[in-house]
């Protein structure tokens, strides 16, 4: 029997936030991310959140490097 890989909590939180913003269900968001559905608005929202997290993390790391 095939095991289901554990979902990342960051991914799940990002999907939940995307669903809240776009008004779609989390299941639909996962379908779009997998490529089973095409929805540019959902993908743009998801990628905006993802890139924002990356920028925030990078800025935090730079800030910590300056203090050390």
mmCIF file of the N, C-alpha and C atoms, coordinates in Angstrom:
data_MODEL
# 
_entry.id   MODEL 
# 
loop_
_atom_site.group_PDB 
_atom_site.id 
_atom_site.type_symbol 
_atom_site.label_atom_id 
_atom_site.label_alt_id 
_atom_site.label_comp_id 
_atom_site.label_asym_id 
_atom_site.label_entity_id 
_atom_site.label_seq_id 
_atom_site.pdbx_PDB_ins_code 
_atom_site.Cartn_x 
_atom_site.Cartn_y 
_atom_site.Cartn_z 
_atom_site.occupancy 
_atom_site.B_iso_or_equiv 
_atom_site.pdbx_formal_charge 
_atom_site.auth_seq_id 
_atom_site.auth_comp_id 
_atom_site.auth_asym_id 
_atom_site.auth_atom_id 
_atom_site.pdbx_PDB_model_num 
ATOM 1   N N  . UNK A 1 1  ? 0.830   -1.176 0.000   1.00 0.00 ? 1  UNK A N  1 
ATOM 2   C CA . UNK A 1 1  ? 0.000   0.000  0.000   1.00 0.00 ? 1  UNK A CA 1 
ATOM 3   C C  . UNK A 1 1  ? 0.879   1.247  0.000   1.00 0.00 ? 1  UNK A C  1 
ATOM 4   N N  . UNK A 1 2  ? 0.523   2.220  -0.812  1.00 0.00 ? 2  UNK A N  1 
ATOM 5   C CA . UNK A 1 2  ? 1.317   3.430  -0.945  1.00 0.00 ? 2  UNK A CA 1 
ATOM 6   C C  . UNK A 1 2  ? 1.027   4.394  0.205   1.00 0.00 ? 2  UNK A C  1 
ATOM 7   N N  . UNK A 1 3  ? 2.094   4.931  0.811   1.00 0.00 ? 3  UNK A N  1 
ATOM 8   C CA . UNK A 1 3  ? 1.939   5.891  1.900   1.00 0.00 ? 3  UNK A CA 1 
ATOM 9   C C  . UNK A 1 3  ? 1.763   7.292  1.334   1.00 0.00 ? 3  UNK A C  1 
ATOM 10  N N  . UNK A 1 4  ? 0.934   8.079  1.989   1.00 0.00 ? 4  UNK A N  1 
ATOM 11  C CA . UNK A 1 4  ? 0.769   9.476  1.600   1.00 0.00 ? 4  UNK A CA 1 
ATOM 12  C C  . UNK A 1 4  ? 1.856   10.305 2.284   1.00 0.00 ? 4  UNK A C  1 
ATOM 13  N N  . UNK A 1 5  ? 2.574   11.121 1.509   1.00 0.00 ? 5  UNK A N  1 
ATOM 14  C CA . UNK A 1 5  ? 3.587   11.958 2.142   1.00 0.00 ? 5  UNK A CA 1 
ATOM 15  C C  . UNK A 1 5  ? 2.921   13.010 3.037   1.00 0.00 ? 5  UNK A C  1 
ATOM 16  N N  . UNK A 1 6  ? 3.571   13.305 4.142   1.00 0.00 ? 6  UNK A N  1 
ATOM 17  C CA . UNK A 1 6  ? 3.044   14.289 5.081   1.00 0.00 ? 6  UNK A CA 1 
ATOM 18  C C  . UNK A 1 6  ? 3.143   15.674 4.471   1.00 0.00 ? 6  UNK A C  1 
ATOM 19  N N  . UNK A 1 7  ? 2.064   16.435 4.569   1.00 0.00 ? 7  UNK A N  1 
ATOM 20  C CA . UNK A 1 7  ? 2.050   17.780 4.007   1.00 0.00 ? 7  UNK A CA 1 
ATOM 21  C C  . UNK A 1 7  ? 2.809   18.738 4.908   1.00 0.00 ? 7  UNK A C  1 
ATOM 22  N N  . UNK A 1 8  ? 3.480   19.653 4.287   1.00 0.00 ? 8  UNK A N  1 
ATOM 23  C CA . UNK A 1 8  ? 4.216   20.677 5.003   1.00 0.00 ? 8  UNK A CA 1 
ATOM 24  C C  . UNK A 1 8  ? 3.234   21.631 5.684   1.00 0.00 ? 8  UNK A C  1 
ATOM 25  N N  . UNK A 1 9  ? 3.544   22.018 6.912   1.00 0.00 ? 9  UNK A N  1 
ATOM 26  C CA . UNK A 1 9  ? 2.667   22.949 7.608   1.00 0.00 ? 9  UNK A CA 1 
ATOM 27  C C  . UNK A 1 9  ? 2.717   24.332 6.956   1.00 0.00 ? 9  UNK A C  1 
ATOM 28  N N  . UNK A 1 10 ? 3.877   24.700 6.410   1.00 0.00 ? 10 UNK A N  1 
ATOM 29  C CA . UNK A 1 10 ? 3.978   25.975 5.704   1.00 0.00 ? 10 UNK A CA 1 
ATOM 30  C C  . UNK A 1 10 ? 3.102   25.966 4.454   1.00 0.00 ? 10 UNK A C  1 
ATOM 31  N N  . UNK A 1 11 ? 3.150   24.869 3.710   1.00 0.00 ? 11 UNK A N  1 
ATOM 32  C CA . UNK A 1 11 ? 2.332   24.734 2.510   1.00 0.00 ? 11 UNK A CA 1 
ATOM 33  C C  . UNK A 1 11 ? 0.854   24.783 2.876   1.00 0.00 ? 11 UNK A C  1 
ATOM 34  N N  . UNK A 1 12 ? 0.475   24.046 3.902   1.00 0.00 ? 12 UNK A N  1 
ATOM 35  C CA . UNK A 1 12 ? -0.925  24.012 4.324   1.00 0.00 ? 12 UNK A CA 1 
ATOM 36  C C  . UNK A 1 12 ? -1.409  25.394 4.746   1.00 0.00 ? 12 UNK A C  1 
ATOM 37  N N  . UNK A 1 13 ? -0.580  26.135 5.465   1.00 0.00 ? 13 UNK A N  1 
ATOM 38  C CA . UNK A 1 13 ? -0.954  27.482 5.903   1.00 0.00 ? 13 UNK A CA 1 
ATOM 39  C C  . UNK A 1 13 ? -1.085  28.416 4.702   1.00 0.00 ? 13 UNK A C  1 
ATOM 40  N N  . UNK A 1 14 ? -0.165  28.301 3.745   1.00 0.00 ? 14 UNK A N  1 
ATOM 41  C CA . UNK A 1 14 ? -0.211  29.131 2.547   1.00 0.00 ? 14 UNK A CA 1 
ATOM 42  C C  . UNK A 1 14 ? -1.441  28.816 1.704   1.00 0.00 ? 14 UNK A C  1 
ATOM 43  N N  . UNK A 1 15 ? -1.775  27.527 1.605   1.00 0.00 ? 15 UNK A N  1 
ATOM 44  C CA . UNK A 1 15 ? -2.968  27.112 0.862   1.00 0.00 ? 15 UNK A CA 1 
ATOM 45  C C  . UNK A 1 15 ? -4.223  27.649 1.548   1.00 0.00 ? 15 UNK A C  1 
ATOM 46  N N  . UNK A 1 16 ? -4.262  27.559 2.871   1.00 0.00 ? 16 UNK A N  1 
ATOM 47  C CA . UNK A 1 16 ? -5.409  28.070 3.628   1.00 0.00 ? 16 UNK A CA 1 
ATOM 48  C C  . UNK A 1 16 ? -5.576  29.567 3.408   1.00 0.00 ? 16 UNK A C  1 
ATOM 49  N N  . UNK A 1 17 ? -4.490  30.319 3.458   1.00 0.00 ? 17 UNK A N  1 
ATOM 50  C CA . UNK A 1 17 ? -4.549  31.768 3.252   1.00 0.00 ? 17 UNK A CA 1 
ATOM 51  C C  . UNK A 1 17 ? -4.987  32.088 1.825   1.00 0.00 ? 17 UNK A C  1 
ATOM 52  N N  . UNK A 1 18 ? -4.488  31.328 0.847   1.00 0.00 ? 18 UNK A N  1 
ATOM 53  C CA . UNK A 1 18 ? -4.895  31.520 -0.542  1.00 0.00 ? 18 UNK A CA 1 
ATOM 54  C C  . UNK A 1 18 ? -6.385  31.271 -0.702  1.00 0.00 ? 18 UNK A C  1 
ATOM 55  N N  . UNK A 1 19 ? -6.888  30.238 -0.046  1.00 0.00 ? 19 UNK A N  1 
ATOM 56  C CA . UNK A 1 19 ? -8.317  29.924 -0.103  1.00 0.00 ? 19 UNK A CA 1 
ATOM 57  C C  . UNK A 1 19 ? -9.148  31.053 0.502   1.00 0.00 ? 19 UNK A C  1 
ATOM 58  N N  . UNK A 1 20 ? -8.687  31.601 1.615   1.00 0.00 ? 20 UNK A N  1 
ATOM 59  C CA . UNK A 1 20 ? -9.404  32.708 2.251   1.00 0.00 ? 20 UNK A CA 1 
ATOM 60  C C  . UNK A 1 20 ? -9.448  33.932 1.346   1.00 0.00 ? 20 UNK A C  1 
ATOM 61  N N  . UNK A 1 21 ? -8.334  34.222 0.692   1.00 0.00 ? 21 UNK A N  1 
ATOM 62  C CA . UNK A 1 21 ? -8.255  35.405 -0.164  1.00 0.00 ? 21 UNK A CA 1 
ATOM 63  C C  . UNK A 1 21 ? -9.099  35.233 -1.420  1.00 0.00 ? 21 UNK A C  1 
ATOM 64  N N  . UNK A 1 22 ? -9.009  34.070 -2.049  1.00 0.00 ? 22 UNK A N  1 
ATOM 65  C CA . UNK A 1 22 ? -9.685  33.857 -3.333  1.00 0.00 ? 22 UNK A CA 1 
ATOM 66  C C  . UNK A 1 22 ? -11.136 33.404 -3.193  1.00 0.00 ? 22 UNK A C  1 
ATOM 67  N N  . UNK A 1 23 ? -11.497 32.857 -2.032  1.00 0.00 ? 23 UNK A N  1 
ATOM 68  C CA . UNK A 1 23 ? -12.864 32.386 -1.838  1.00 0.00 ? 23 UNK A CA 1 
ATOM 69  C C  . UNK A 1 23 ? -13.100 30.958 -2.305  1.00 0.00 ? 23 UNK A C  1 
ATOM 70  N N  . UNK A 1 24 ? -12.048 30.272 -2.713  1.00 0.00 ? 24 UNK A N  1 
ATOM 71  C CA . UNK A 1 24 ? -12.161 28.873 -3.116  1.00 0.00 ? 24 UNK A CA 1 
ATOM 72  C C  . UNK A 1 24 ? -11.847 27.968 -1.932  1.00 0.00 ? 24 UNK A C  1 
ATOM 73  N N  . UNK A 1 25 ? -12.136 26.678 -2.086  1.00 0.00 ? 25 UNK A N  1 
ATOM 74  C CA . UNK A 1 25 ? -11.821 25.723 -1.030  1.00 0.00 ? 25 UNK A CA 1 
ATOM 75  C C  . UNK A 1 25 ? -10.341 25.352 -1.102  1.00 0.00 ? 25 UNK A C  1 
ATOM 76  N N  . UNK A 1 26 ? -9.838  24.824 0.006   1.00 0.00 ? 26 UNK A N  1 
ATOM 77  C CA . UNK A 1 26 ? -8.444  24.379 0.010   1.00 0.00 ? 26 UNK A CA 1 
ATOM 78  C C  . UNK A 1 26 ? -8.242  23.224 -0.969  1.00 0.00 ? 26 UNK A C  1 
ATOM 79  N N  . UNK A 1 27 ? -9.247  22.373 -1.121  1.00 0.00 ? 27 UNK A N  1 
ATOM 80  C CA . UNK A 1 27 ? -9.142  21.271 -2.090  1.00 0.00 ? 27 UNK A CA 1 
ATOM 81  C C  . UNK A 1 27 ? -8.931  21.813 -3.505  1.00 0.00 ? 27 UNK A C  1 
ATOM 82  N N  . UNK A 1 28 ? -9.655  22.862 -3.841  1.00 0.00 ? 28 UNK A N  1 
ATOM 83  C CA . UNK A 1 28 ? -9.507  23.465 -5.171  1.00 0.00 ? 28 UNK A CA 1 
ATOM 84  C C  . UNK A 1 28 ? -8.107  24.062 -5.333  1.00 0.00 ? 28 UNK A C  1 
ATOM 85  N N  . UNK A 1 29 ? -7.601  24.692 -4.289  1.00 0.00 ? 29 UNK A N  1 
ATOM 86  C CA . UNK A 1 29 ? -6.259  25.283 -4.354  1.00 0.00 ? 29 UNK A CA 1 
ATOM 87  C C  . UNK A 1 29 ? -5.224  24.189 -4.617  1.00 0.00 ? 29 UNK A C  1 
ATOM 88  N N  . UNK A 1 30 ? -5.338  23.057 -3.919  1.00 0.00 ? 30 UNK A N  1 
ATOM 89  C CA . UNK A 1 30 ? -4.408  21.946 -4.151  1.00 0.00 ? 30 UNK A CA 1 
ATOM 90  C C  . UNK A 1 30 ? -4.533  21.425 -5.583  1.00 0.00 ? 30 UNK A C  1 
ATOM 91  N N  . UNK A 1 31 ? -5.748  21.382 -6.131  1.00 0.00 ? 31 UNK A N  1 
ATOM 92  C CA . UNK A 1 31 ? -5.933  20.939 -7.519  1.00 0.00 ? 31 UNK A CA 1 
ATOM 93  C C  . UNK A 1 31 ? -5.199  21.872 -8.482  1.00 0.00 ? 31 UNK A C  1 
ATOM 94  N N  . UNK A 1 32 ? -5.290  23.168 -8.232  1.00 0.00 ? 32 UNK A N  1 
ATOM 95  C CA . UNK A 1 32 ? -4.597  24.147 -9.078  1.00 0.00 ? 32 UNK A CA 1 
ATOM 96  C C  . UNK A 1 32 ? -3.088  23.971 -8.951  1.00 0.00 ? 32 UNK A C  1 
ATOM 97  N N  . UNK A 1 33 ? -2.598  23.791 -7.735  1.00 0.00 ? 33 UNK A N  1 
ATOM 98  C CA . UNK A 1 33 ? -1.155  23.639 -7.527  1.00 0.00 ? 33 UNK A CA 1 
ATOM 99  C C  . UNK A 1 33 ? -0.612  22.379 -8.184  1.00 0.00 ? 33 UNK A C  1 
ATOM 100 N N  . UNK A 1 34 ? -1.417  21.317 -8.184  1.00 0.00 ? 34 UNK A N  1 
ATOM 101 C CA . UNK A 1 34 ? -1.006  20.066 -8.833  1.00 0.00 ? 34 UNK A CA 1 
ATOM 102 C C  . UNK A 1 34 ? -1.099  20.136 -10.349 1.00 0.00 ? 34 UNK A C  1 
ATOM 103 N N  . UNK A 1 35 ? -1.841  21.132 -10.861 1.00 0.00 ? 35 UNK A N  1 
ATOM 104 C CA . UNK A 1 35 ? -1.996  21.258 -12.305 1.00 0.00 ? 35 UNK A CA 1 
ATOM 105 C C  . UNK A 1 35 ? -3.244  20.589 -12.839 1.00 0.00 ? 35 UNK A C  1 
ATOM 106 N N  . UNK A 1 36 ? -4.100  20.085 -11.954 1.00 0.00 ? 36 UNK A N  1 
ATOM 107 C CA . UNK A 1 36 ? -5.343  19.448 -12.386 1.00 0.00 ? 36 UNK A CA 1 
ATOM 108 C C  . UNK A 1 36 ? -6.381  20.476 -12.815 1.00 0.00 ? 36 UNK A C  1 
ATOM 109 N N  . UNK A 1 37 ? -6.244  21.691 -12.342 1.00 0.00 ? 37 UNK A N  1 
ATOM 110 C CA . UNK A 1 37 ? -7.124  22.797 -12.718 1.00 0.00 ? 37 UNK A CA 1 
ATOM 111 C C  . UNK A 1 37 ? -6.253  23.989 -13.097 1.00 0.00 ? 37 UNK A C  1 
ATOM 112 N N  . UNK A 1 38 ? -6.769  24.819 -13.979 1.00 0.00 ? 38 UNK A N  1 
ATOM 113 C CA . UNK A 1 38 ? -6.041  26.024 -14.380 1.00 0.00 ? 38 UNK A CA 1 
ATOM 114 C C  . UNK A 1 38 ? -6.792  27.234 -13.846 1.00 0.00 ? 38 UNK A C  1 
ATOM 115 N N  . UNK A 1 39 ? -6.106  28.037 -13.045 1.00 0.00 ? 39 UNK A N  1 
ATOM 116 C CA . UNK A 1 39 ? -6.694  29.251 -12.488 1.00 0.00 ? 39 UNK A CA 1 
ATOM 117 C C  . UNK A 1 39 ? -5.555  30.220 -12.193 1.00 0.00 ? 39 UNK A C  1 
ATOM 118 N N  . UNK A 1 40 ? -5.380  31.191 -13.074 1.00 0.00 ? 40 UNK A N  1 
ATOM 119 C CA . UNK A 1 40 ? -4.247  32.103 -12.934 1.00 0.00 ? 40 UNK A CA 1 
ATOM 120 C C  . UNK A 1 40 ? -4.365  32.980 -11.693 1.00 0.00 ? 40 UNK A C  1 
ATOM 121 N N  . UNK A 1 41 ? -5.588  33.359 -11.318 1.00 0.00 ? 41 UNK A N  1 
ATOM 122 C CA . UNK A 1 41 ? -5.757  34.194 -10.120 1.00 0.00 ? 41 UNK A CA 1 
ATOM 123 C C  . UNK A 1 41 ? -5.299  33.452 -8.869  1.00 0.00 ? 41 UNK A C  1 
ATOM 124 N N  . UNK A 1 42 ? -5.645  32.188 -8.780  1.00 0.00 ? 42 UNK A N  1 
ATOM 125 C CA . UNK A 1 42 ? -5.240  31.379 -7.625  1.00 0.00 ? 42 UNK A CA 1 
ATOM 126 C C  . UNK A 1 42 ? -3.724  31.233 -7.603  1.00 0.00 ? 42 UNK A C  1 
ATOM 127 N N  . UNK A 1 43 ? -3.122  30.933 -8.752  1.00 0.00 ? 43 UNK A N  1 
ATOM 128 C CA . UNK A 1 43 ? -1.667  30.761 -8.811  1.00 0.00 ? 43 UNK A CA 1 
ATOM 129 C C  . UNK A 1 43 ? -0.944  32.066 -8.486  1.00 0.00 ? 43 UNK A C  1 
ATOM 130 N N  . UNK A 1 44 ? -1.447  33.181 -8.979  1.00 0.00 ? 44 UNK A N  1 
ATOM 131 C CA . UNK A 1 44 ? -0.817  34.464 -8.690  1.00 0.00 ? 44 UNK A CA 1 
ATOM 132 C C  . UNK A 1 44 ? -0.892  34.780 -7.204  1.00 0.00 ? 44 UNK A C  1 
ATOM 133 N N  . UNK A 1 45 ? -2.031  34.520 -6.600  1.00 0.00 ? 45 UNK A N  1 
ATOM 134 C CA . UNK A 1 45 ? -2.186  34.772 -5.164  1.00 0.00 ? 45 UNK A CA 1 
ATOM 135 C C  . UNK A 1 45 ? -1.254  33.886 -4.364  1.00 0.00 ? 45 UNK A C  1 
ATOM 136 N N  . UNK A 1 46 ? -1.213  32.606 -4.701  1.00 0.00 ? 46 UNK A N  1 
ATOM 137 C CA . UNK A 1 46 ? -0.355  31.654 -3.995  1.00 0.00 ? 46 UNK A CA 1 
ATOM 138 C C  . UNK A 1 46 ? 1.114   32.064 -4.120  1.00 0.00 ? 46 UNK A C  1 
ATOM 139 N N  . UNK A 1 47 ? 1.543   32.389 -5.335  1.00 0.00 ? 47 UNK A N  1 
ATOM 140 C CA . UNK A 1 47 ? 2.942   32.753 -5.559  1.00 0.00 ? 47 UNK A CA 1 
ATOM 141 C C  . UNK A 1 47 ? 3.286   34.076 -4.874  1.00 0.00 ? 47 UNK A C  1 
ATOM 142 N N  . UNK A 1 48 ? 2.343   35.015 -4.832  1.00 0.00 ? 48 UNK A N  1 
ATOM 143 C CA . UNK A 1 48 ? 2.565   36.275 -4.129  1.00 0.00 ? 48 UNK A CA 1 
ATOM 144 C C  . UNK A 1 48 ? 2.834   36.003 -2.645  1.00 0.00 ? 48 UNK A C  1 
ATOM 145 N N  . UNK A 1 49 ? 2.032   35.121 -2.047  1.00 0.00 ? 49 UNK A N  1 
ATOM 146 C CA . UNK A 1 49 ? 2.228   34.770 -0.638  1.00 0.00 ? 49 UNK A CA 1 
ATOM 147 C C  . UNK A 1 49 ? 3.566   34.060 -0.435  1.00 0.00 ? 49 UNK A C  1 
ATOM 148 N N  . UNK A 1 50 ? 3.885   33.141 -1.324  1.00 0.00 ? 50 UNK A N  1 
ATOM 149 C CA . UNK A 1 50 ? 5.123   32.371 -1.223  1.00 0.00 ? 50 UNK A CA 1 
ATOM 150 C C  . UNK A 1 50 ? 6.348   33.290 -1.347  1.00 0.00 ? 50 UNK A C  1 
ATOM 151 N N  . UNK A 1 51 ? 6.322   34.162 -2.334  1.00 0.00 ? 51 UNK A N  1 
ATOM 152 C CA . UNK A 1 51 ? 7.455   35.078 -2.530  1.00 0.00 ? 51 UNK A CA 1 
ATOM 153 C C  . UNK A 1 51 ? 7.570   36.057 -1.370  1.00 0.00 ? 51 UNK A C  1 
ATOM 154 N N  . UNK A 1 52 ? 6.441   36.493 -0.835  1.00 0.00 ? 52 UNK A N  1 
ATOM 155 C CA . UNK A 1 52 ? 6.457   37.391 0.316   1.00 0.00 ? 52 UNK A CA 1 
ATOM 156 C C  . UNK A 1 52 ? 7.103   36.745 1.528   1.00 0.00 ? 52 UNK A C  1 
ATOM 157 N N  . UNK A 1 53 ? 6.791   35.465 1.743   1.00 0.00 ? 53 UNK A N  1 
ATOM 158 C CA . UNK A 1 53 ? 7.412   34.735 2.852   1.00 0.00 ? 53 UNK A CA 1 
ATOM 159 C C  . UNK A 1 53 ? 8.916   34.634 2.653   1.00 0.00 ? 53 UNK A C  1 
ATOM 160 N N  . UNK A 1 54 ? 9.330   34.367 1.417   1.00 0.00 ? 54 UNK A N  1 
ATOM 161 C CA . UNK A 1 54 ? 10.763  34.251 1.127   1.00 0.00 ? 54 UNK A CA 1 
ATOM 162 C C  . UNK A 1 54 ? 11.488  35.568 1.366   1.00 0.00 ? 54 UNK A C  1 
ATOM 163 N N  . UNK A 1 55 ? 10.874  36.673 0.936   1.00 0.00 ? 55 UNK A N  1 
ATOM 164 C CA . UNK A 1 55 ? 11.490  37.989 1.142   1.00 0.00 ? 55 UNK A CA 1 
ATOM 165 C C  . UNK A 1 55 ? 11.585  38.311 2.629   1.00 0.00 ? 55 UNK A C  1 
ATOM 166 N N  . UNK A 1 56 ? 10.546  37.994 3.366   1.00 0.00 ? 56 UNK A N  1 
ATOM 167 C CA . UNK A 1 56 ? 10.530  38.255 4.802   1.00 0.00 ? 56 UNK A CA 1 
ATOM 168 C C  . UNK A 1 56 ? 11.600  37.421 5.510   1.00 0.00 ? 56 UNK A C  1 
ATOM 169 N N  . UNK A 1 57 ? 11.721  36.160 5.146   1.00 0.00 ? 57 UNK A N  1 
ATOM 170 C CA . UNK A 1 57 ? 12.735  35.291 5.735   1.00 0.00 ? 57 UNK A CA 1 
ATOM 171 C C  . UNK A 1 57 ? 14.142  35.779 5.414   1.00 0.00 ? 57 UNK A C  1 
ATOM 172 N N  . UNK A 1 58 ? 14.355  36.192 4.175   1.00 0.00 ? 58 UNK A N  1 
ATOM 173 C CA . UNK A 1 58 ? 15.667  36.694 3.769   1.00 0.00 ? 58 UNK A CA 1 
ATOM 174 C C  . UNK A 1 58 ? 16.033  37.969 4.543   1.00 0.00 ? 58 UNK A C  1 
ATOM 175 N N  . UNK A 1 59 ? 15.057  38.859 4.718   1.00 0.00 ? 59 UNK A N  1 
ATOM 176 C CA . UNK A 1 59 ? 15.302  40.098 5.458   1.00 0.00 ? 59 UNK A CA 1 
ATOM 177 C C  . UNK A 1 59 ? 15.606  39.807 6.927   1.00 0.00 ? 59 UNK A C  1 
ATOM 178 N N  . UNK A 1 60 ? 14.914  38.848 7.501   1.00 0.00 ? 60 UNK A N  1 
ATOM 179 C CA . UNK A 1 60 ? 15.148  38.478 8.900   1.00 0.00 ? 60 UNK A CA 1 
ATOM 180 C C  . UNK A 1 60 ? 16.548  37.889 9.078   1.00 0.00 ? 60 UNK A C  1 
ATOM 181 N N  . UNK A 1 61 ? 16.956  37.056 8.139   1.00 0.00 ? 61 UNK A N  1 
ATOM 182 C CA . UNK A 1 61 ? 18.291  36.467 8.196   1.00 0.00 ? 61 UNK A CA 1 
ATOM 183 C C  . UNK A 1 61 ? 19.366  37.548 8.088   1.00 0.00 ? 61 UNK A C  1 
ATOM 184 N N  . UNK A 1 62 ? 19.173  38.514 7.198   1.00 0.00 ? 62 UNK A N  1 
ATOM 185 C CA . UNK A 1 62 ? 20.133  39.601 7.056   1.00 0.00 ? 62 UNK A CA 1 
ATOM 186 C C  . UNK A 1 62 ? 20.205  40.430 8.334   1.00 0.00 ? 62 UNK A C  1 
ATOM 187 N N  . UNK A 1 63 ? 19.077  40.664 8.950   1.00 0.00 ? 63 UNK A N  1 
ATOM 188 C CA . UNK A 1 63 ? 19.020  41.419 10.179  1.00 0.00 ? 63 UNK A CA 1 
ATOM 189 C C  . UNK A 1 63 ? 19.769  40.700 11.299  1.00 0.00 ? 63 UNK A C  1 
ATOM 190 N N  . UNK A 1 64 ? 19.599  39.385 11.367  1.00 0.00 ? 64 UNK A N  1 
ATOM 191 C CA . UNK A 1 64 ? 20.302  38.602 12.385  1.00 0.00 ? 64 UNK A CA 1 
ATOM 192 C C  . UNK A 1 64 ? 21.798  38.585 12.135  1.00 0.00 ? 64 UNK A C  1 
ATOM 193 N N  . UNK A 1 65 ? 22.211  38.530 10.890  1.00 0.00 ? 65 UNK A N  1 
ATOM 194 C CA . UNK A 1 65 ? 23.633  38.548 10.553  1.00 0.00 ? 65 UNK A CA 1 
ATOM 195 C C  . UNK A 1 65 ? 24.290  39.854 10.983  1.00 0.00 ? 65 UNK A C  1 
ATOM 196 N N  . UNK A 1 66 ? 23.558  40.947 10.893  1.00 0.00 ? 66 UNK A N  1 
ATOM 197 C CA . UNK A 1 66 ? 24.109  42.243 11.276  1.00 0.00 ? 66 UNK A CA 1 
ATOM 198 C C  . UNK A 1 66 ? 24.327  42.343 12.780  1.00 0.00 ? 66 UNK A C  1 
ATOM 199 N N  . UNK A 1 67 ? 23.493  41.665 13.550  1.00 0.00 ? 67 UNK A N  1 
ATOM 200 C CA . UNK A 1 67 ? 23.578  41.750 15.012  1.00 0.00 ? 67 UNK A CA 1 
ATOM 201 C C  . UNK A 1 67 ? 24.639  40.830 15.603  1.00 0.00 ? 67 UNK A C  1 
ATOM 202 N N  . UNK A 1 68 ? 25.084  39.862 14.837  1.00 0.00 ? 68 UNK A N  1 
ATOM 203 C CA . UNK A 1 68 ? 26.046  38.878 15.363  1.00 0.00 ? 68 UNK A CA 1 
ATOM 204 C C  . UNK A 1 68 ? 27.455  39.394 15.273  1.00 0.00 ? 68 UNK A C  1 
# 
